Amino acid sequence: MLRRNVKHLIRNPTSVFNAVLMPIIIMLMFVYMFGGAFDVGVDYIDYATPGLILLAVCYGLGGTATAVNSDMTKGIINRFKAMDVSRGAVLTGHVVASVLTNMIAIAALVAVALLLGFDPTANVTDWLAVGGVALLLAIAAGWFTVALGLFAKSPETAGMAAVPLVMLPFFSSAIVPADKMGPGLRQFAEYQPFTPIIETIRGLLDSSPDITDAAIAVSWCVAIAIVGYLWARSSFMKRA
């Protein structure tokens, strides 16, 4: 199932563009076009990179949701049912392919950020922790996106269903600090799931992680993963 999904990704340039290249384009746009307008107390590339890592996870989710829904609506599941194939493998293959794509996108984004002057003070342990948080987020987002894809009625609506996940990081501390936002939006940014995840990554890259943010970030990731898994499994069993 994983090999099948990877082949589909490779043959779909739009998915590769959205997952890998689009976060880099967003980073270039904000650093060079808008970075000088934000007073964040540090070089803007150092501030923005942790939030853009999260964006790199979110930008490939639309393709995953569409692929899952296509499997359900184009009859391939009926063919799998006649074969000795675990039903769980169908969903897990989509999630693992999504996670691998996210890891490649994050690696590409960090490489470009380093070329642009990104200068983290993180040690090896901090980088491993950043990778762990990013991996946990990718797994959680992957299962939730698979659930959205199964819930949608058509591939087109499945792609649209993932749009809120792509937009949500822009209403967090990814681009500017939450305390610089207006009333209402500031509170939303402070308490939504992505902000503690971003602040955890930002603290690790700065060698000053906050234990409270880290605990909240891990809790959100685990909760989203559990909800997404149970929802996806339930929807799959009903539709398959």
N, CA, C and O of each residue as an XYZ file, in Angstrom:
960
protein
N       0.837     -1.210      0.000
C       0.000      0.000      0.000
C       0.873      1.262      0.000
O       0.563      2.241     -0.679
N       1.965      1.225      0.770
C       2.856      2.390      0.816
C       3.491      2.626     -0.542
O       3.530      3.759     -1.021
N       3.997      1.547     -1.177
C       4.620      1.703     -2.489
C       3.619      2.250     -3.504
O       3.961      3.097     -4.329
N       2.393      1.765     -3.437
C       1.342      2.230     -4.341
C       1.101      3.722     -4.174
O       1.011      4.450     -5.162
N       0.993      4.187     -2.919
C       0.716      5.602     -2.672
C       1.891      6.493     -3.054
O       1.696      7.607     -3.541
N       3.114      6.004     -2.833
C       4.293      6.785     -3.223
C       4.342      6.943     -4.740
O       4.667      8.020     -5.240
N       4.019      5.874     -5.476
C       3.994      5.971     -6.941
C       2.958      6.996     -7.400
O       3.198      7.761     -8.334
N       1.795      7.001     -6.726
C       0.763      7.973     -7.084
C       1.254      9.401     -6.846
O       0.987     10.298     -7.646
N       1.970      9.604     -5.745
C       2.500     10.937     -5.451
C       3.498     11.393     -6.510
O       3.460     12.533     -6.971
N       4.389     10.484     -6.884
C       5.420     10.823     -7.862
C       4.797     11.186     -9.207
O       5.303     12.048     -9.926
N       3.690     10.516     -9.535
C       3.038     10.754    -10.827
C       2.103     11.952    -10.799
O       1.488     12.285    -11.812
N       1.992     12.597     -9.650
C       1.106     13.760     -9.527
C       1.948     14.982     -9.152
O       2.126     15.253     -7.965
N       2.466     15.719    -10.124
C       3.345     16.867     -9.839
C       2.696     17.923     -8.949
O       3.383     18.588     -8.174
N       1.374     18.081     -9.054
C       0.700     19.080     -8.238
C       0.825     18.769     -6.755
O       1.050     19.669     -5.946
N       0.680     17.500     -6.396
C       0.820     17.104     -4.996
C       2.227     17.362     -4.494
O       2.416     17.851     -3.381
N       3.225     17.030     -5.320
C       4.624     17.256     -4.925
C       4.877     18.748     -4.753
O       5.545     19.158     -3.804
N       4.347     19.566     -5.667
C       4.527     21.016     -5.566
C       3.925     21.552     -4.275
O       4.579     22.296     -3.544
N       2.670     21.174     -3.989
C       2.005     21.660     -2.783
C       2.711     21.199     -1.524
O       2.805     21.955     -0.556
N       3.205     19.980     -1.519
C       3.784     19.422     -0.304
C       5.200     19.918     -0.045
O       5.551     20.178      1.106
N       6.018     20.055     -1.077
C       7.449     20.346     -0.888
C       7.809     21.776     -1.273
O       8.475     22.471     -0.505
N       7.382     22.222     -2.438
C       7.827     23.523     -2.935
C       7.020     24.697     -2.392
O       7.568     25.780     -2.189
N       5.727     24.496     -2.155
C       4.893     25.609     -1.712
C       5.350     26.186     -0.373
O       5.395     27.410     -0.249
N       5.694     25.378      0.641
C       6.201     25.964      1.889
C       7.467     26.792      1.689
O       7.664     27.803      2.363
N       8.330     26.362      0.757
C       9.551     27.129      0.488
C       9.206     28.466     -0.158
O       9.806     29.489      0.173
N       8.249     28.464     -1.072
C       7.816     29.719     -1.702
C       7.208     30.655     -0.660
O       7.468     31.859     -0.677
N       6.400     30.105      0.247
C       5.818     30.919      1.324
C       6.919     31.525      2.183
O       6.842     32.692      2.567
N       7.947     30.731      2.484
C       9.053     31.239      3.294
C       9.783     32.372      2.580
O      10.075     33.398      3.194
N      10.078     32.204      1.311
C      10.746     33.266      0.552
C       9.895     34.531      0.511
O      10.416     35.642      0.610
N       8.586     34.356      0.363
C       7.686     35.505      0.292
C       7.686     36.273      1.605
O       7.816     37.497      1.605
N       7.541     35.564      2.731
C       7.462     36.259      4.007
C       8.806     36.837      4.423
O       8.858     37.947      4.954
N       9.892     36.112      4.194
C      11.213     36.600      4.630
C      11.634     37.820      3.827
O      12.113     38.801      4.395
N      11.460     37.770      2.502
C      11.961     38.849      1.650
C      10.953     39.969      1.427
O      11.347     41.122      1.254
N       9.653     39.650      1.427
C       8.648     40.677      1.158
C       8.112     41.332      2.424
O       7.932     42.549      2.466
N       7.854     40.524      3.467
C       7.174     41.045      4.647
C       8.023     41.019      5.916
O       7.674     41.645      6.917
N       9.140     40.291      5.866
C       9.922     40.098      7.085
C      10.353     41.392      7.754
O      10.359     41.478      8.982
N      10.717     42.405      6.962
C      11.167     43.659      7.531
C      10.067     44.448      8.219
O      10.355     45.366      8.987
N       8.814     44.105      7.958
C       7.695     44.829      8.561
C       7.324     44.294      9.940
O       6.539     44.915     10.657
N       7.888     43.137     10.318
C       7.534     42.515     11.591
C       8.643     42.741     12.615
O       9.808     42.429     12.366
N       8.263     43.284     13.763
C       9.212     43.487     14.855
C       9.045     42.320     15.841
O       8.169     42.343     16.705
N       9.904     41.300     15.692
C       9.778     40.101     16.522
C      10.950     39.943     17.481
O      11.021     38.950     18.205
N      11.868     40.901     17.498
C      12.971     40.869     18.456
C      14.183     40.071     18.013
O      15.240     40.176     18.635
N      14.063     39.271     16.950
C      15.181     38.485     16.407
C      15.117     38.569     14.891
O      14.173     39.130     14.335
N      16.121     38.011     14.222
C      16.053     37.936     12.762
C      14.786     37.189     12.370
O      14.459     36.152     12.947
N      14.081     37.725     11.388
C      12.778     37.154     11.075
C      12.883     35.708     10.595
O      11.986     34.910     10.865
N      13.952     35.357      9.895
C      14.110     33.981      9.434
C      14.202     33.022     10.622
O      13.710     31.896     10.548
N      14.828     33.462     11.718
C      14.916     32.623     12.920
C      13.553     32.475     13.585
O      13.229     31.420     14.129
N      12.753     33.550     13.535
C      11.423     33.475     14.151
C      10.477     32.634     13.306
O       9.722     31.824     13.844
N      10.509     32.816     11.983
C       9.484     32.231     11.115
C       9.703     30.758     10.822
O       8.735     30.035     10.585
N      10.944     30.291     10.829
C      11.218     28.911     10.407
C      10.440     27.865     11.201
O       9.904     26.943     10.586
N      10.343     27.951     12.540
C       9.554     26.945     13.267
C       8.094     26.887     12.810
O       7.534     25.800     12.667
N       7.477     28.047     12.580
C       6.107     28.056     12.103
C       5.992     27.512     10.688
O       5.005     26.860     10.349
N       6.995     27.777      9.865
C       6.976     27.276      8.493
C       7.188     25.768      8.448
O       6.733     25.109      7.513
N       7.877     25.211      9.448
C       7.990     23.756      9.550
C       6.600     23.150      9.705
O       6.287     22.128      9.096
N       5.774     23.787     10.524
C       4.404     23.305     10.691
C       3.611     23.466      9.400
O       2.818     22.597      9.038
N       3.829     24.588      8.706
C       3.165     24.788      7.415
C       3.555     23.699      6.419
O       2.735     23.265      5.611
N       4.823     23.257      6.483
C       5.284     22.201      5.584
C       4.514     20.905      5.814
O       4.305     20.127      4.882
N       4.097     20.677      7.046
C       3.279     19.497      7.344
C       1.881     19.659      6.751
O       1.322     18.709      6.202
N       1.324     20.851      6.860
C      -0.075     21.063      6.480
C      -0.298     21.160      4.977
O      -1.374     20.808      4.496
N       0.702     21.633      4.220
C       0.450     21.925      2.817
C       0.254     20.691      1.951
O      -0.312     20.793      0.863
N       0.706     19.533      2.406
C       0.512     18.334      1.605
C      -0.734     17.554      1.947
O      -0.971     16.497      1.361
N      -1.548     18.044      2.886
C      -2.679     17.266      3.381
C      -3.827     17.173      2.382
O      -4.548     16.176      2.363
N      -4.004     18.194      1.558
C      -5.090     18.168      0.583
C      -4.966     16.986     -0.368
O      -5.962     16.342     -0.698
N      -3.738     16.700     -0.808
C      -3.510     15.567     -1.696
C      -3.826     14.241     -1.036
O      -4.341     13.327     -1.681
N      -3.517     14.131      0.257
C      -3.822     12.902      0.993
C      -5.325     12.687      1.096
O      -5.819     11.588      0.847
N      -6.052     13.739      1.464
C      -7.511     13.629      1.572
C      -8.142     13.240      0.241
O      -9.051     12.411      0.202
N      -7.665     13.835     -0.848
C      -8.200     13.522     -2.176
C      -7.907     12.082     -2.564
O      -8.769     11.396     -3.111
N      -6.673     11.614     -2.277
C      -6.296     10.247     -2.633
C      -7.134      9.225     -1.870
O      -7.564      8.223     -2.440
N      -7.365      9.476     -0.589
C      -8.175      8.562      0.224
C      -9.599      8.497     -0.323
O     -10.165      7.413     -0.469
N     -10.168      9.646     -0.621
C     -11.537      9.665     -1.120
C     -11.636      9.009     -2.488
O     -12.629      8.344     -2.783
N     -10.630      9.185     -3.319
C     -10.633      8.552     -4.638
C     -10.661      7.033     -4.512
O     -11.346      6.351     -5.275
N      -9.917      6.510     -3.548
C      -9.932      5.065     -3.317
C     -11.339      4.575     -2.975
O     -11.756      3.496     -3.396
N     -12.059      5.388     -2.203
C     -13.391      4.970     -1.751
C     -14.444      5.121     -2.846
O     -15.421      4.372     -2.871
N     -14.259      6.072     -3.741
C     -15.316      6.372     -4.715
C     -15.083      5.752     -6.087
O     -16.002      5.724     -6.906
N     -13.878      5.254     -6.359
C     -13.578      4.729     -7.702
C     -13.529      3.207     -7.763
O     -13.147      2.643     -8.788
N     -13.911      2.533     -6.674
C     -14.090      1.093     -6.738
C     -12.879      0.243     -6.393
O     -12.983     -0.983     -6.355
N     -11.712      0.876     -6.135
C     -10.518      0.076     -5.862
C     -10.655     -0.714     -4.568
O     -10.085     -1.798     -4.441
N     -11.415     -0.175     -3.592
C     -11.586     -0.882     -2.323
C     -12.323     -2.201     -2.543
O     -12.026     -3.194     -1.879
N     -13.280     -2.217     -3.470
C     -13.993     -3.459     -3.764
C     -13.044     -4.527     -4.314
O     -13.230     -5.717     -4.059
N     -12.045     -4.104     -5.056
C     -11.052     -5.053     -5.571
C     -10.166     -5.555     -4.431
O      -9.822     -6.736     -4.381
N      -9.797     -4.649     -3.511
C      -8.983     -5.070     -2.371
C      -9.730     -6.075     -1.495
O      -9.126     -6.982     -0.922
N     -11.058     -5.901     -1.398
C     -11.850     -6.788     -0.541
C     -11.833     -8.226     -1.053
O     -12.026     -9.167     -0.283
N     -11.603     -8.393     -2.351
C     -11.544     -9.737     -2.927
C     -10.144    -10.347     -2.834
O      -9.918    -11.476     -3.270
N      -9.207     -9.584     -2.260
C      -7.826    -10.053     -2.144
C      -7.467    -10.222     -0.668
O      -8.194     -9.786      0.224
N      -6.335    -10.862     -0.442
C      -5.865    -11.070      0.932
C      -5.098     -9.831      1.391
O      -3.881     -9.866      1.576
N      -5.836     -8.738      1.568
C      -5.256     -7.442      1.948
C      -5.941     -6.948      3.212
O      -7.169     -6.894      3.279
N      -5.158     -6.593      4.201
C      -5.722     -6.040      5.427
C      -6.375     -4.700      5.134
O      -5.777     -3.844      4.482
N      -7.586     -4.515      5.609
C      -8.260     -3.229      5.392
C      -7.504     -2.095      6.082
O      -7.446     -0.978      5.567
N      -6.930     -2.384      7.237
C      -6.171     -1.350      7.935
C      -4.965     -0.891      7.151
O      -4.536      0.254      7.287
N      -4.399     -1.784      6.314
C      -3.211     -1.419      5.537
C      -3.519     -0.332      4.515
O      -2.648      0.469      4.173
N      -4.754     -0.303      4.028
C      -5.140      0.711      3.048
C      -4.999      2.104      3.651
O      -4.430      3.000      3.026
N      -5.520      2.287      4.873
C      -5.446      3.586      5.538
C      -4.026      3.886      6.004
O      -3.530      4.999      5.836
N      -3.374      2.875      6.596
C      -2.018      3.089      7.113
C      -1.057      3.466      5.992
O      -0.154      4.279      6.193
N      -1.251      2.872      4.798
C      -0.395      3.229      3.671
C      -0.500      4.704      3.317
O       0.509      5.341      3.014
N      -1.711      5.256      3.351
C      -1.894      6.684      3.080
C      -1.215      7.534      4.156
O      -0.575      8.539      3.843
N      -1.353      7.134      5.418
C      -0.768      7.919      6.518
C       0.760      7.909      6.423
O       1.394      8.956      6.546
N       1.351      6.731      6.206
C       2.815      6.638      6.141
C       3.351      7.418      4.946
O       4.375      8.092      5.058
N       2.668      7.333      3.799
C       3.094      8.110      2.632
C       3.035      9.605      2.931
O       3.923     10.360      2.534
N       1.982     10.027      3.634
C       1.853     11.437      4.016
C       2.982     11.860      4.948
O       3.545     12.943      4.795
N       3.312     11.007      5.912
C       4.384     11.327      6.862
C       5.728     11.434      6.140
O       6.499     12.354      6.410
N       6.015     10.510      5.232
C       7.279     10.561      4.488
C       7.369     11.840      3.652
O       8.419     12.480      3.593
N       6.268     12.200      3.012
C       6.246     13.440      2.228
C       6.504     14.645      3.127
O       7.246     15.554      2.757
N       5.891     14.648      4.307
C       6.088     15.759      5.242
C       7.539     15.868      5.690
O       8.081     16.969      5.785
N       8.174     14.723      5.968
C       9.566     14.748      6.417
C      10.490     15.288      5.319
O      11.433     16.027      5.601
N      10.211     14.911      4.064
C      11.000     15.441      2.946
C      10.787     16.941      2.807
O      11.736     17.690      2.575
N       9.528     17.383      2.949
C       9.222     18.814      2.844
C       9.924     19.602      3.951
O      10.454     20.684      3.700
N       9.928     19.062      5.175
C      10.580     19.748      6.296
C      12.083     19.831      6.065
O      12.688     20.877      6.297
N      12.693     18.733      5.607
C      14.134     18.738      5.345
C      14.499     19.774      4.286
O      15.483     20.499      4.432
N      13.699     19.842      3.215
C      13.952     20.825      2.156
C      13.791     22.245      2.683
O      14.589     23.124      2.359
N      12.761     22.470      3.495
C      12.507     23.800      4.043
C      13.648     24.243      4.956
O      14.117     25.376      4.850
N      14.097     23.368      5.847
C      15.182     23.719      6.766
C      16.474     23.982      5.993
O      17.230     24.888      6.342
N      16.733     23.194      4.943
C      17.937     23.405      4.138
C      17.929     24.791      3.496
O      18.942     25.490      3.511
N      16.791     25.185      2.935
C      16.685     26.517      2.316
C      16.792     27.598      3.387
O      17.430     28.626      3.161
N      16.175     27.381      4.551
C      16.254     28.364      5.640
C      17.700     28.583      6.073
O      18.104     29.716      6.335
N      18.483     27.503      6.149
C      19.897     27.644      6.523
C      20.656     28.452      5.478
O      21.542     29.236      5.821
N      20.317     28.268      4.217
C      20.951     29.052      3.158
C      20.570     30.533      3.258
O      21.339     31.403      2.848
N      19.385     30.814      3.803
C      18.919     32.195      3.922
C      19.409     32.873      5.201
O      19.115     34.046      5.430
N      20.151     32.147      6.032
C      20.700     32.752      7.240
C      20.114     32.247      8.543
O      20.428     32.787      9.604
N      19.277     31.232      8.492
C      18.729     30.649      9.707
C      19.871     30.131     10.573
O      20.714     29.366     10.105
N      19.897     30.550     11.837
C      21.034     30.247     12.701
C      20.552     29.746     14.065
O      20.621     30.480     15.051
N      20.066     28.503     14.131
C      19.604     27.978     15.428
C      20.763     27.642     16.339
O      21.872     27.372     15.877
N      20.503     27.661     17.649
C      21.532     27.298     18.627
C      21.303     25.893     19.179
O      21.940     25.501     20.156
N      20.409     25.144     18.569
C      20.052     23.812     19.056
C      21.224     22.852     18.930
O      22.006     22.910     17.981
N      21.322     21.949     19.937
C      22.318     20.883     19.863
C      21.674     19.639     19.246
O      20.524     19.677     18.809
N      22.420     18.550     19.216
C      21.921     17.328     18.578
C      20.651     16.828     19.254
O      19.708     16.404     18.586
N      20.634     16.880     20.589
C      19.449     16.427     21.324
C      18.233     17.282     20.991
O      17.129     16.766     20.814
N      18.444     18.592     20.907
C      17.339     19.495     20.563
C      16.810     19.197     19.161
O      15.599     19.191     18.945
N      17.708     18.949     18.210
C      17.276     18.645     16.848
C      16.496     17.339     16.793
O      15.516     17.226     16.058
N      16.932     16.350     17.575
C      16.191     15.088     17.630
C      14.798     15.306     18.211
O      13.828     14.697     17.760
N      14.706     16.174     19.209
C      13.399     16.488     19.796
C      12.515     17.213     18.792
O      11.314     16.952     18.718
N      13.105     18.128     18.015
C      12.341     18.815     16.962
C      11.806     17.796     15.961
O      10.647     17.861     15.552
N      12.668     16.852     15.572
C      12.227     15.808     14.654
C      11.111     14.963     15.244
O      10.186     14.569     14.535
N      11.195     14.679     16.551
C      10.155     13.899     17.203
C       8.823     14.618     17.232
O       7.781     14.013     16.978
N       8.851     15.921     17.543
C       7.612     16.705     17.568
C       7.022     16.794     16.159
O       5.814     16.641     15.981
N       7.871     17.041     15.164
C       7.395     17.128     13.781
C       6.808     15.796     13.326
O       5.785     15.769     12.641
N       7.447     14.695     13.702
C       6.941     13.373     13.321
C       5.597     13.089     13.979
O       4.680     12.575     13.340
N       5.488     13.428     15.262
C       4.219     13.215     15.968
C       3.105     14.050     15.345
O       1.982     13.574     15.182
N       3.420     15.295     14.998
C       2.436     16.154     14.342
C       2.039     15.587     12.979
O       0.861     15.596     12.622
N       3.015     15.097     12.220
C       2.728     14.553     10.892
C       1.819     13.329     10.986
O       0.919     13.160     10.163
N       2.050     12.479     11.983
C       1.199     11.298     12.163
C      -0.218     11.729     12.538
O      -1.195     11.223     11.985
N      -0.323     12.665     13.478
C      -1.640     13.144     13.905
C      -2.390     13.787     12.745
O      -3.559     13.481     12.510
N      -1.715     14.681     12.018
C      -2.356     15.348     10.882
C      -2.710     14.347      9.797
O      -3.736     14.489      9.133
N      -1.862     13.322      9.609
C      -2.131     12.320      8.598
C      -3.408     11.542      8.876
O      -4.232     11.360      7.980
N      -3.580     11.080     10.119
C      -4.790     10.325     10.452
C      -6.039     11.201     10.385
O      -7.092     10.753      9.931
N      -5.919     12.451     10.839
C      -7.081     13.337     10.795
C      -7.464     13.647      9.350
O      -8.647     13.748      9.025
N      -6.467     13.797      8.492
C      -6.750     14.085      7.086
C      -7.370     12.881      6.390
O      -8.267     13.036      5.561
N      -6.896     11.677      6.724
C      -7.504     10.466      6.172
C      -8.978     10.397      6.573
O      -9.832     10.033      5.764
N      -9.268     10.749      7.824
C     -10.663     10.761      8.279
C     -11.488     11.770      7.492
O     -12.626     11.484      7.119
N     -10.920     12.956      7.236
C     -11.628     13.957      6.434
C     -11.884     13.450      5.022
O     -12.962     13.661      4.466
N     -10.895     12.782      4.446
C     -11.058     12.247      3.103
C     -12.147     11.200      3.025
O     -12.884     11.137      2.041
N     -12.255     10.371      4.063
C     -13.304      9.357      4.095
C     -14.683      9.973      4.322
O     -15.689      9.463      3.830
N     -14.715     11.058      5.062
C     -15.981     11.715      5.386
C     -16.564     12.445      4.179
O     -17.783     12.521      4.025
N     -15.686     12.986      3.317
C     -16.144     13.763      2.161
C     -16.868     12.867      1.158
O     -16.630     11.661      1.104
N     -17.748     13.468      0.371
C     -18.561     12.731     -0.595
C     -17.887     12.560     -1.948
O     -18.258     11.672     -2.714
N     -16.903     13.397     -2.252
C     -16.239     13.327     -3.546
C     -14.785     13.778     -3.387
O     -14.462     14.447     -2.406
N     -13.899     13.426     -4.330
C     -12.501     13.879     -4.235
C     -12.365     15.399     -4.177
O     -11.483     15.923     -3.496
N     -13.243     16.106     -4.898
C     -13.161     17.575     -4.907
C     -13.458     18.146     -3.513
O     -12.735     19.015     -3.028
N     -14.519     17.654     -2.878
C     -14.847     18.146     -1.537
C     -13.821     17.678     -0.514
O     -13.609     18.345      0.499
N     -13.179     16.535     -0.767
C     -12.135     16.054      0.145
C     -10.954     17.020      0.161
O     -10.413     17.330      1.222
N     -10.555     17.498     -1.028
C      -9.467     18.471     -1.078
C      -9.816     19.758     -0.364
O      -8.970     20.349      0.307
N     -11.061     20.200     -0.503
C     -11.496     21.419      0.173
C     -11.591     21.223      1.684
O     -11.393     22.169      2.446
N     -11.894     20.002      2.119
C     -12.036     19.739      3.548
C     -10.726     19.945      4.302
O     -10.735     20.220      5.502
N      -9.595     19.812      3.596
C      -8.292     19.982      4.244
C      -7.843     21.439      4.286
O      -6.842     21.752      4.930
N      -8.559     22.331      3.617
C      -8.168     23.748      3.567
C      -8.081     24.387      4.959
O      -7.124     25.117      5.218
N      -9.043     24.142      5.872
C      -8.910     24.747      7.215
C      -7.616     24.366      7.918
O      -7.056     25.181      8.650
N      -7.126     23.142      7.712
C      -5.864     22.733      8.329
C      -4.686     23.500      7.735
O      -3.698     23.762      8.421
N      -4.795     23.859      6.456
C      -3.738     24.643      5.816
C      -3.763     26.090      6.309
O      -2.712     26.707      6.479
N      -4.963     26.632      6.538
C      -5.100     28.026      6.930
C      -4.854     28.252      8.416
O      -4.433     29.339      8.813
N      -5.110     27.241      9.241
C      -5.039     27.428     10.690
C      -3.678     27.932     11.178
O      -3.647     28.759     12.090
N      -2.539     27.472     10.614
C      -1.249     28.004     11.082
C      -1.099     29.514     10.909
O      -0.361     30.147     11.662
N      -1.791     30.102      9.924
C      -1.682     31.550      9.727
C      -2.373     32.321     10.852
O      -2.121     33.512     11.036
N      -3.243     31.641     11.606
C      -3.912     32.264     12.745
C      -3.318     31.745     14.048
O      -4.023     31.541     15.037
N      -2.004     31.537     14.027
C      -1.259     31.103     15.209
C      -0.047     32.018     15.344
O      -0.009     33.098     14.756
N       0.929     31.588     16.112
C       2.148     32.391     16.276
C       3.195     32.049     15.226
O       4.377     32.336     15.418
N       2.776     31.436     14.110
C       3.730     31.031     13.082
C       4.380     32.226     12.389
O       5.589     32.226     12.156
N       3.589     33.236     12.061
C       4.078     34.364     11.265
C       4.433     35.563     12.130
O       5.463     36.202     11.920
N       3.582     35.868     13.102
C       3.839     36.960     14.043
C       3.468     36.479     15.440
O       2.664     35.557     15.573
N       4.037     37.086     16.493
C       3.665     36.694     17.858
C       2.183     36.928     18.125
O       1.606     37.910     17.656
N       1.581     36.032     18.871
C       0.140     36.147     19.164
C      -0.181     37.432     19.911
O      -1.259     37.997     19.728
N       0.756     37.914     20.769
C       0.457     39.112     21.563
C       0.441     40.392     20.739
O       0.089     41.451     21.257
N       0.819     40.313     19.454
C       0.751     41.481     18.580
C      -0.554     41.525     17.778
O      -0.785     42.459     17.010
N      -1.400     40.512     17.962
C      -2.669     40.457     17.231
C      -3.748     41.216     17.988
O      -3.598     41.521     19.171
N      -4.845     41.518     17.284
C      -5.949     42.237     17.895
C      -6.753     41.360     18.833
O      -6.614     40.137     18.819
N      -7.601     41.983     19.654
C      -8.450     41.226     20.583
C      -9.302     40.207     19.842
O      -9.741     40.460     18.720
N      -9.529     39.097     20.440
C     -10.293     38.019     19.809
C      -9.375     37.108     19.025
O      -9.277     35.918     19.323
N      -8.701     37.652     18.027
C      -7.760     36.856     17.242
C      -6.579     36.429     18.099
O      -6.064     35.321     17.954
N      -6.150     37.322     19.002
C      -5.035     36.989     19.884
C      -5.376     35.793     20.766
O      -4.566     34.877     20.906
N      -6.563     35.793     21.358
C      -6.967     34.687     22.225
C      -7.103     33.392     21.419
O      -6.723     32.318     21.886
N      -7.648     33.505     20.209
C      -7.776     32.321     19.367
C      -6.398     31.744     19.049
O      -6.196     30.532     19.119
N      -5.448     32.623     18.697
C      -4.101     32.166     18.367
C      -3.420     31.512     19.564
O      -2.681     30.540     19.406
N      -3.664     32.039     20.751
C      -2.999     31.515     21.943
C      -3.498     30.131     22.327
O      -2.732     29.321     22.851
N      -4.772     29.848     22.073
C      -5.369     28.611     22.580
C      -5.651     27.559     21.507
O      -6.146     26.478     21.827
N      -5.352     27.848     20.260
C      -5.556     26.838     19.231
C      -4.390     25.832     19.267
O      -3.340     26.140     19.830
N      -4.558     24.631     18.675
C      -3.562     23.563     18.837
C      -2.182     23.879     18.282
O      -1.183     23.444     18.856
N      -2.093     24.632     17.169
C      -0.817     24.778     16.499
C       0.169     25.688     17.237
O       1.382     25.520     17.107
N      -0.340     26.647     18.008
C       0.567     27.588     18.674
C       1.511     26.907     19.662
O       2.713     27.159     19.579
N       1.054     26.055     20.599
C       2.023     25.398     21.489
C       2.988     24.483     20.754
O       4.124     24.307     21.194
N       2.555     23.893     19.633
C       3.467     23.052     18.851
C       4.573     23.913     18.244
O       5.748     23.547     18.287
N       4.190     25.057     17.681
C       5.178     25.972     17.102
C       6.126     26.492     18.171
O       7.339     26.529     17.963
N       5.575     26.897     19.323
C       6.414     27.441     20.385
C       7.364     26.380     20.943
O       8.473     26.704     21.368
N       6.937     25.123     20.944
C       7.824     24.047     21.384
C       8.987     23.885     20.424
O      10.137     23.778     20.851
N       8.694     23.867     19.122
C       9.762     23.754     18.124
C      10.675     24.969     18.191
O      11.896     24.838     18.101
N      10.085     26.153     18.350
C      10.870     27.385     18.424
C      11.798     27.358     19.640
O      12.963     27.743     19.542
N      11.286     26.906     20.776
C      12.112     26.822     21.980
C      13.234     25.808     21.831
O      14.353     26.059     22.279
N      12.957     24.665     21.210
C      13.998     23.652     21.016
C      15.096     24.155     20.084
O      16.276     23.910     20.335
N      14.727     24.849     19.023
C      15.723     25.373     18.089
C      16.550     26.486     18.720
O      17.667     26.759     18.282
N      16.001     27.128     19.750
C      16.702     28.186     20.467
C      17.365     27.667     21.740
O      17.891     28.443     22.538
N      17.334     26.337     21.921
C      17.922     25.683     23.104
C      17.298     26.160     24.406
O      17.953     26.152     25.449
N      16.031     26.578     24.352
C      15.349     27.021     25.570
C      13.897     26.531     25.558
O      12.970     27.341     25.584
N      13.697     25.202     25.519
C      12.332     24.677     25.438
C      11.538     24.950     26.704
O      12.089     24.963     27.805
N      10.244     25.165     26.538
C       9.337     25.365     27.652
C       8.593     24.051     27.901
O       7.909     23.542     27.013
N       8.729     23.513     29.100
C       8.148     22.209     29.410
C       6.626     22.246     29.297
O       6.014     21.284     28.833
N       6.013     23.354     29.722
C       4.560     23.471     29.650
C       4.085     23.442     28.208
O       3.156     22.705     27.877
N       4.716     24.241     27.339
C       4.363     24.232     25.919
C       4.553     22.844     25.321
O       3.723     22.377     24.542
N       5.655     22.185     25.691
C       5.940     20.859     25.153
C       4.864     19.850     25.563
O       4.420     19.040     24.750
N       4.454     19.910     26.828
C       3.422     18.980     27.310
C       2.096     19.221     26.590
O       1.407     18.277     26.206
N       1.745     20.510     26.411
C       0.499     20.838     25.711
C       0.584     20.404     24.248
O      -0.385     19.882     23.698
N       1.736     20.619     23.621
C       1.911     20.250     22.212
C       1.764     18.747     22.016
O       1.056     18.302     21.113
N       2.429     17.969     22.858
C       2.336     16.511     22.743
C       0.906     16.043     23.000
O       0.412     15.140     22.326
N       0.243     16.664     23.980
C      -1.145     16.289     24.296
C      -2.062     16.546     23.109
O      -2.904     15.711     22.778
N      -1.900     17.706     22.466
C      -2.717     18.012     21.290
C      -2.462     17.002     20.168
O      -3.406     16.519     19.544
N      -1.196     16.684     19.912
C      -0.861     15.751     18.836
C      -1.456     14.372     19.096
O      -2.033     13.757     18.200
N      -1.314     13.894     20.324
C      -1.848     12.573     20.672
C      -3.372     12.570     20.556
O      -3.958     11.625     20.029
N      -4.012     13.639     21.054
C      -5.473     13.721     20.988
C      -5.960     13.747     19.542
O      -6.909     13.043     19.196
N      -5.323     14.550     18.697
C      -5.723     14.633     17.286
C      -5.502     13.293     16.594
O      -6.329     12.866     15.788
N      -4.389     12.628     16.905
C      -4.107     11.331     16.293
C      -5.155     10.293     16.677
O      -5.616      9.530     15.828
N      -5.532     10.262     17.955
C      -6.528      9.285     18.422
C      -7.889      9.549     17.787
O      -8.544      8.627     17.300
N      -8.315     10.821     17.795
C      -9.597     11.178     17.183
C      -9.587     10.842     15.696
O     -10.541     10.262     15.178
N      -8.504     11.210     15.012
C      -8.414     10.933     13.583
C      -8.428      9.446     13.279
O      -9.099      9.014     12.340
N      -7.697      8.654     14.059
C      -7.644      7.209     13.833
C      -9.013      6.563     14.040
O      -9.475      5.784     13.206
N      -9.655      6.896     15.164
C     -10.957      6.288     15.456
C     -12.005      6.719     14.435
O     -12.820      5.904     14.001
N     -11.990      7.988     14.050
C     -12.928      8.498     13.055
C     -12.687      7.843     11.700
O     -13.630      7.441     11.019
N     -11.406      7.738     11.314
C     -11.074      7.138     10.025
C     -11.473      5.664      9.993
O     -12.048      5.194      9.011
N     -11.170      4.947     11.053
C     -11.506      3.518     11.091
C     -13.028      3.309     11.033
O     -13.518      2.435     10.316
N     -13.766      4.126     11.800
C     -15.207      4.005     11.798
C     -15.794      4.312     10.424
O     -16.656      3.576      9.943
N     -15.340      5.389      9.790
C     -15.840      5.773      8.474
C     -15.487      4.731      7.426
O     -16.293      4.412      6.552
N     -14.269      4.203      7.525
C     -13.830      3.206      6.541
C     -14.672      1.937      6.632
O     -15.079      1.393      5.606
N     -14.934      1.468      7.825
C     -15.723      0.251      7.995
C     -17.156      0.448      7.489
O     -17.753     -0.474      6.932
N     -17.696      1.632      7.682
C     -19.048      1.894      7.193
C     -19.103      1.963      5.677
O     -20.029      1.436      5.061
N     -18.103      2.618      5.067
C     -18.134      2.825      3.622
C     -17.622      1.607      2.861
O     -18.038      1.368      1.727
N     -16.724      0.833      3.472
C     -16.143     -0.312      2.787
C     -16.983     -1.572      2.959
O     -16.624     -2.628      2.438
